[in-house]
Amino acid sequence: MFRKIAHAASVVVLLSVPVCGQEWAAKMFSTTTYDFGNVARGQRAEYSFVLENLYVEDVHIAGVHASCSCTTPEIQTPTLKTHEKGVILAKFNTAAFLGARGATVTVTFDKPFVAEVQLQVRGYIRGDVAMSPGIAEFGEVDEGNPREKEIVLNHSGGDGWQIVGAHSTSPHLSASTAEVRREGTSATYRVVVRLDDKAPPGYFAEHVILDTSDSRNPEVLVPAVGKVETRVSLNPSALFMGVVQPGQKVTKQLVVRGREPFEVRDITCDGAGFFAAVADGAAKKNIHLVSVTFEAGKEPGTATGNIHVGTTLGSPPPAKAYAVAKTAEAVPPSSKP
């Protein structure tokens, strides 16, 4: 038996559940299949299978392997605490293979229980398209700042082949194309991928899809990855206060980090039993500490609270984290002889 934290509609409930086979491990993944589609030879093709620890116990990934060398898997974060997210990265080896390829990626867990989860990837590696670089990699981008990346695309072996349009899997990405050279059956295009100033904070892994005149292979996928950095962040974003006895208090700290010196302007904390305050004074600096305290009531159960931290850094909305605490059953006094 172990306790699971389920988060729905901003309410986190601790439930005692049995370990049914290996379902507990599969439930942590947001998806277990991915199709790379048609990708160019030599193109960087990667996909992040995201998993989140839904449980009180630490989750440990012991190993990962693929059924085919066309895919190389990597563990990004071996150990996940409550509500922490991790990634199993699947790299499609487009430089060494051509044609239709697929693999099963097996992820092995050894804590809190032994389990395996199988992830599926597939795709078609084209030999007639090459891109340099093979990905629009934006790196770290400050929130609110647009950015562009340029890619050169070469196509060979098709008379009259053209790029006729472009669209994206994200509303915050777009692309423009221009033909720069055509020789015989080969064509070269310049592709400019744009990230707009409305992109939300966090990692992104999307695609720009180039529409072509080839009816057999009408699309070319251009992967676009990066991270939009907030001006202010809270760490951890999910704070587990632990199991508290009725009437007792527990205090933990949040780190408030800014990309430039700032002051904490205000802190609000909703949720019964939760209180928050600046722990290190009001001086302007890049990092502040916020103390979050939970005072357990008399009744057992789960309590949740949202912590909002406003700063002097202008327009960004308050940084947000949420806290979870469990009030234990009261321990009856021992009987005296």
C-alpha positions as MATLAB code, in Angstrom:
seq = 'MFRKIAHAASVVVLLSVPVCGQEWAAKMFSTTTYDFGNVARGQRAEYSFVLENLYVEDVHIAGVHASCSCTTPEIQTPTLKTHEKGVILAKFNTAAFLGARGATVTVTFDKPFVAEVQLQVRGYIRGDVAMSPGIAEFGEVDEGNPREKEIVLNHSGGDGWQIVGAHSTSPHLSASTAEVRREGTSATYRVVVRLDDKAPPGYFAEHVILDTSDSRNPEVLVPAVGKVETRVSLNPSALFMGVVQPGQKVTKQLVVRGREPFEVRDITCDGAGFFAAVADGAAKKNIHLVSVTFEAGKEPGTATGNIHVGTTLGSPPPAKAYAVAKTAEAVPPSSKP';
ca = [
       0.000    0.000    0.000;
       1.212    3.498   -0.642;
      -0.366    6.923   -0.897;
      -0.991    8.690   -4.165;
      -1.388   12.402   -4.675;
      -3.930   13.201   -7.369;
      -4.194   16.811   -8.562;
      -7.439   17.780  -10.278;
      -9.209   21.123  -10.463;
      -6.566   22.572   -8.143;
      -7.455   20.063   -5.427;
      -4.896   17.523   -4.312;
      -6.216   14.467   -2.505;
      -4.154   11.790   -0.858;
      -5.604    8.363   -1.477;
      -4.459    4.997   -0.234;
      -4.292    2.672   -3.231;
      -3.092   -0.871   -3.830;
      -0.303   -1.557   -6.267;
      -2.139   -3.154   -9.193;
       0.425   -4.705  -11.478;
       2.436   -1.939  -13.087;
      -0.355    0.538  -13.666;
       1.044    2.917  -11.062;
       4.131    3.491  -13.216;
       2.279    3.913  -16.522;
      -0.029    6.508  -14.950;
       2.911    8.864  -14.460;
       3.420    9.309  -18.224;
       1.370   11.885  -20.117;
       1.809    9.800  -23.294;
       3.568    6.555  -24.204;
       3.677    6.789  -28.024;
       5.173    9.251  -30.493;
       5.363    9.433  -34.287;
       8.227   11.540  -35.658;
       6.510   11.532  -39.045;
       8.709   12.190  -42.093;
      12.097   13.542  -41.029;
      15.161   14.508  -43.058;
      18.307   12.429  -43.033;
      20.724   13.808  -40.466;
      17.999   15.913  -38.858;
      17.942   16.152  -35.092;
      14.781   14.298  -34.097;
      14.110   13.956  -30.377;
      11.044   13.537  -28.221;
      10.657   14.004  -24.477;
       8.353   11.517  -22.771;
       7.306   13.459  -19.667;
       6.458   11.705  -16.415;
       5.362   13.146  -13.088;
       5.687   11.520   -9.678;
       2.076   11.319   -8.483;
       3.035    9.655   -5.214;
       4.383   10.515   -1.778;
       7.288    8.095   -2.098;
      10.344    8.918   -4.221;
      10.311    7.301   -7.657;
      13.604    6.007   -9.059;
      14.260    5.051  -12.697;
      16.778    2.226  -12.684;
      17.372    1.923  -16.426;
      16.148    2.380  -19.982;
      16.845    0.561  -23.243;
      15.526    0.462  -26.813;
      14.654   -2.524  -28.994;
      16.345   -0.975  -32.045;
      19.546    1.030  -32.485;
      17.569    3.484  -34.598;
      16.543    5.045  -31.261;
      18.746    6.059  -28.349;
      16.944    6.683  -25.023;
      18.268    8.759  -22.138;
      17.113    9.296  -18.543;
      17.096   13.017  -17.763;
      16.181   12.815  -14.040;
      16.629    9.410  -12.350;
      14.942   10.292   -9.038;
      11.666   12.188   -8.737;
      10.154   13.487   -5.522;
       6.447   14.223   -5.057;
       5.064   16.184   -8.040;
       8.498   16.492   -9.640;
       8.587   15.936  -13.381;
      11.199   14.042  -15.352;
      11.910   13.149  -18.960;
      12.831   10.041  -20.922;
      14.459   11.461  -24.044;
      14.146    9.375  -27.230;
      16.629   10.282  -29.976;
      15.826    9.083  -33.508;
      19.133    8.202  -35.215;
      18.456    9.817  -38.588;
      22.110    9.918  -39.670;
      22.532    6.132  -39.693;
      19.148    4.891  -40.983;
      16.710    5.460  -43.828;
      13.091    4.521  -44.427;
      10.441    3.442  -41.933;
      11.842    2.793  -38.457;
      10.413    2.168  -35.010;
      11.440    1.046  -31.554;
      10.101    0.071  -28.150;
      11.760    1.948  -25.292;
      11.516    0.050  -21.990;
      11.759    2.116  -18.798;
      12.568    0.156  -15.623;
      11.696    1.399  -12.119;
      13.028   -0.035   -8.862;
      11.463    2.382   -6.349;
       9.001    2.521   -4.717;
       8.268   -0.794   -6.474;
       9.711   -2.711   -9.410;
       7.879   -1.983  -12.665;
       8.390   -1.523  -16.401;
       6.733    0.872  -18.832;
       7.058    0.508  -22.603;
       7.171    3.586  -24.824;
       6.736    3.405  -28.604;
       8.408    5.609  -31.236;
       8.310    5.448  -35.020;
       9.022    7.581  -38.056;
      10.166    7.699  -41.679;
      13.680    8.973  -42.430;
      13.875   10.608  -45.860;
      16.973   10.577  -48.040;
      15.916   13.419  -50.368;
      15.838   16.218  -47.768;
      18.691   17.620  -45.671;
      18.641   20.563  -43.245;
      21.449   22.569  -41.675;
      21.138   22.832  -38.759;
      18.688   20.001  -38.279;
      16.638   21.839  -35.657;
      15.531   25.348  -34.716;
      17.124   25.468  -31.277;
      16.191   28.660  -29.437;
      17.970   27.916  -26.164;
      16.880   30.115  -23.249;
      14.619   33.022  -24.228;
      13.486   35.771  -21.857;
       9.717   35.910  -21.491;
       8.226   38.562  -23.790;
      11.186   38.643  -26.200;
      10.669   37.296  -29.749;
      13.470   35.393  -31.449;
      14.290   33.956  -34.887;
      16.315   30.967  -36.060;
      17.412   30.291  -39.642;
      17.720   26.894  -41.322;
      18.963   25.993  -44.813;
      16.970   23.185  -46.443;
      18.187   21.235  -49.480;
      15.994   18.957  -51.586;
      17.329   16.705  -54.336;
      15.807   14.362  -56.882;
      12.589   16.140  -57.815;
      11.874   18.405  -60.798;
       9.844   21.424  -59.780;
       9.794   20.571  -56.076;
       8.698   23.600  -54.029;
       7.787   24.689  -50.530;
       4.305   26.146  -50.912;
       3.409   27.059  -47.323;
       4.110   26.569  -43.624;
       2.176   26.078  -40.404;
       3.040   25.086  -36.835;
       1.967   22.864  -33.963;
       2.215   25.932  -31.691;
       0.366   29.251  -32.013;
       3.567   30.971  -30.909;
       5.739   29.630  -33.756;
       5.639   30.594  -37.414;
       7.942   30.333  -40.418;
       8.736   32.075  -43.664;
      10.564   30.468  -46.600;
      12.510   31.766  -49.572;
      14.080   29.858  -52.454;
      17.762   30.797  -52.751;
      19.057   28.390  -55.418;
      17.832   25.823  -57.951;
      20.141   23.595  -60.002;
      18.728   20.753  -62.083;
      16.645   18.580  -59.747;
      17.990   20.227  -56.571;
      16.515   23.171  -54.702;
      17.766   25.156  -51.700;
      15.518   27.157  -49.369;
      16.117   29.497  -46.459;
      13.634   28.833  -43.638;
      13.233   31.410  -40.855;
      11.436   30.096  -37.744;
      10.014   32.762  -35.429;
       9.051   32.520  -31.742;
       6.650   35.324  -30.790;
       6.593   37.481  -27.672;
       3.484   35.754  -26.253;
       5.122   32.338  -25.725;
       4.384   31.106  -22.172;
       7.162   30.241  -19.698;
       8.609   26.738  -19.731;
      10.198   24.245  -22.091;
       8.718   23.761  -25.524;
       9.262   21.080  -28.179;
       7.132   21.769  -31.235;
       7.296   21.508  -35.020;
       7.037   23.874  -37.935;
       5.485   21.959  -40.826;
       6.565   22.923  -44.339;
       3.953   22.155  -47.003;
       5.477   21.038  -50.308;
       4.379   20.310  -53.873;
       5.250   16.606  -53.498;
       1.931   14.730  -53.269;
       3.658   11.562  -51.991;
       5.546   13.330  -49.183;
       3.695   16.624  -48.811;
       5.248   17.762  -45.524;
       8.696   18.375  -44.056;
       8.903   18.721  -40.269;
      11.270   21.240  -38.709;
      11.631   20.655  -34.939;
      11.777   23.733  -32.708;
      12.888   23.505  -29.079;
      13.835   25.876  -26.295;
      12.873   27.302  -22.945;
      11.069   30.539  -22.197;
      12.469   31.887  -18.936;
      10.294   33.800  -16.508;
      11.674   36.924  -14.923;
      10.705   35.458  -11.549;
      10.425   31.782  -10.563;
       9.625   29.802   -7.410;
      11.464   26.629   -6.476;
      10.057   24.147   -5.791;
       6.862   24.887   -7.674;
       5.148   22.100   -5.702;
       5.953   22.091   -1.978;
       5.086   18.961    0.013;
       4.931   19.922    3.690;
       4.817   16.334    4.913;
       2.562   14.488    7.345;
       1.810   16.661   10.385;
       0.270   15.699   13.712;
      -2.959   17.535   14.683;
      -2.240   20.974   16.158;
       1.426   20.970   15.127;
       3.222   23.385   12.780;
       5.758   22.751   10.040;
       7.723   25.356    8.080;
       9.535   24.985    4.766;
      11.126   27.480    2.414;
      10.585   28.541   -1.173;
      13.375   30.122   -3.214;
      12.245   33.141   -5.236;
      14.704   33.723   -8.070;
      14.805   36.700  -10.445;
      16.819   37.376  -13.583;
      17.713   40.772  -12.092;
      17.654   42.240   -8.557;
      14.171   42.787   -7.162;
      12.133   43.248   -4.003;
       9.259   41.074   -2.848;
       6.204   43.335   -2.987;
       3.476   41.120   -1.592;
       2.713   37.500   -0.726;
      -0.717   35.908   -0.669;
      -1.422   32.381    0.473;
      -4.825   30.728    0.213;
      -5.844   27.429    1.759;
      -6.775   26.737    5.367;
      -3.786   26.456    7.681;
      -1.193   27.931    5.315;
       0.815   31.111    5.978;
       3.732   32.639    4.046;
       6.174   35.500    4.670;
       9.508   36.778    3.403;
      12.248   35.121    5.422;
      15.262   37.272    4.535;
      14.228   40.931    4.619;
      13.207   43.311    1.849;
      16.553   44.228    0.278;
      16.747   44.250   -3.516;
      18.572   41.155   -4.755;
      18.285   38.257   -7.211;
      17.215   35.593   -4.683;
      14.781   35.803   -1.778;
      13.554   33.164    0.647;
       9.885   32.779    1.533;
       8.881   30.771    4.608;
       5.725   28.717    4.185;
       4.097   27.450    7.383;
       1.286   24.944    7.758;
      -0.599   24.599   11.035;
      -2.548   21.358   11.195;
      -6.116   21.364   12.450;
      -7.736   18.728   14.637;
      -9.246   16.661   11.836;
      -7.164   14.309    9.655;
      -7.048   14.939    5.918;
      -5.258   16.725    3.106;
      -4.863   20.489    2.773;
      -3.675   22.462   -0.248;
      -2.714   26.076   -0.690;
      -1.527   28.347   -3.498;
       1.299   30.795   -2.802;
       1.515   33.932   -4.971;
       4.616   36.131   -4.765;
       4.480   39.603   -6.324;
       7.709   41.506   -7.012;
       8.943   44.887   -8.201;
       9.891   43.517  -11.629;
       7.083   45.291  -13.439;
       4.583   43.481  -15.654;
       5.100   39.738  -14.998;
       2.195   38.197  -13.054;
       2.968   36.948   -9.527;
       5.078   33.804   -9.385;
       3.014   30.867   -8.192;
       3.619   27.653   -6.276;
       1.290   25.284   -4.501;
       1.712   23.461   -1.225;
       0.303   20.165    0.013;
       0.122   18.940    3.615;
      -1.357   15.883    5.294;
      -2.825   15.963    8.791;
      -2.380   12.563   10.406;
      -4.813   10.693   12.580;
      -4.481   11.774   16.207;
      -2.442    9.344   18.272;
      -4.413    8.286   21.367;
      -2.574    8.556   24.689;
      -1.157    5.293   25.891;
      -3.084    3.703   28.754;
      -1.387    3.713   32.132;
      -1.154    0.522   34.168;
];
